[in-house]
Every structure is written in C-alpha cells, then in structure tokens.
Amino acid sequence: MAVDIETTRRIARLARIAVAETELPHLAGELNAILSFVAELDGLDVAGVAPMTSVTPMKLRLRKDEVTEGGIADQVLANAPRGEDGFFAVPKVIE
C-alpha cells in the first residue's frame, strides 16, 4: 500500500497535526517506509514464537484477593473538589 500526498494530507488532518505543504512529500515518504517495514515483518514465520509482553522475564506481584468492608468513602470524598450526599459532584455536561 502506497501513501500519496493527498492521503498524507488527510492523515495529518485527522491526527490534528499541522503539516506545511512543503513537508507533505517527505512525510509521505516516511509513511511509505514505515508501511514497507511492517509489510516485511508480515512475511516472517512466527508460528513457534510465544507471545510476550516484555523482552525480560517478569512475574507479576499479586496481592491476596480479600473481601473488605471498605468503609473509607469519607476519605475518598475528601480528595474530591465537590461532594454531595456521599457522591462525587461533577459539572453537568449535557444540556
């Protein structure tokens, strides 16, 4: 898939990025380089590769899953700018 100048202009507009007309050809070239690299990766055989979330082995520290009564609503509401009847009070956003 090749990205032309018009597509680059549209991508910049959708991303709300101000790009000068003189920069569009260079940006289109960079986008095409990225897409060709991704296409190259698409051709790799990863059938025997396990999914991973990090390049270093990590183990999640888990806490004990215990049911508590909570009972700290007053402390939580103390951090709120406004509270009303035990709830967070927020400005109205829908007319």
N, C-alpha and C positions, 0 to 999 in steps of 0.2 A: 504494500500500500504506500503510495507516494503522497506526500503532503504538498499541495501547491500554495501559492501566495494567498489566494482567496480563503482557503481552509485555515491557513495560519492566522489570517486577519480575524476569522470567525472564532478560532480558539482563544485568541488574545481577548476578544470582546467578551466571550463567555466567562473567561477567567478574571475579567475586570483588570487586565494588565494593559497599561498604556505602552504601545509599541509604535515607534515612529515608522513611517512608510519606508524609509531607507534601511531600517533594521529587519524588515519582513523577509527579504531573501535569505539573509544569514540565519534567522530564526527557523525558517522553513528547512534549510539545510541541516541544522542541528536536530530538528524533529525527525527528519528522514533518517539521520544517523542513528538516533535512538531506536526508531522502529526497525531498522535493519538489524541492529544488535539483538533486539527482542526476537525477531524472526530467526536469527541464528541460534538463539537459545532454545527456540521452539523445536529445533531439529535434534536436540540432544536426547539420548535414551536415558531416562531416569527411572526405569522400571524397578531397579533394585535399590533405590535410594530412599531411605526412610525420611518422612517429613521431620523438620526440626524448627525450633523457634529461636535457637541461638547457636553460634558456632562453638561455644564452650559448653560442656555438660553442666547442667544446672538442676537442682532439686528444689521444688517449691517448699517453703516453710509453711506448714499448715497449722492452724490453731484448732483446738478442740471445739467441736460443734456442740455448744451447750445452749439450752434454752434459758433465758434470763427474763426477769420481770421488766427490765428496762428501768422505768421509774426516774428517768433523768430528763423528762420533757421540759421542765423548767430551766435546766441547764442549757439545753439545746436552744430553747427560745430566747435565752439571754444573749445569744450571738446574733439574733435576727434584728434588722433595723426596726421592724414593727411586728408586734404580735397581737392577736385578737382572739379571745376565748380559747386559748391554748393552741392556736394555729398560727402559721406564718401569714402575715398580711402582705399582699402584693398589690401593685397598682393594676387597675383594670386595663386590659389590652384590647378588648373587643367592644366596639361601640354598639 
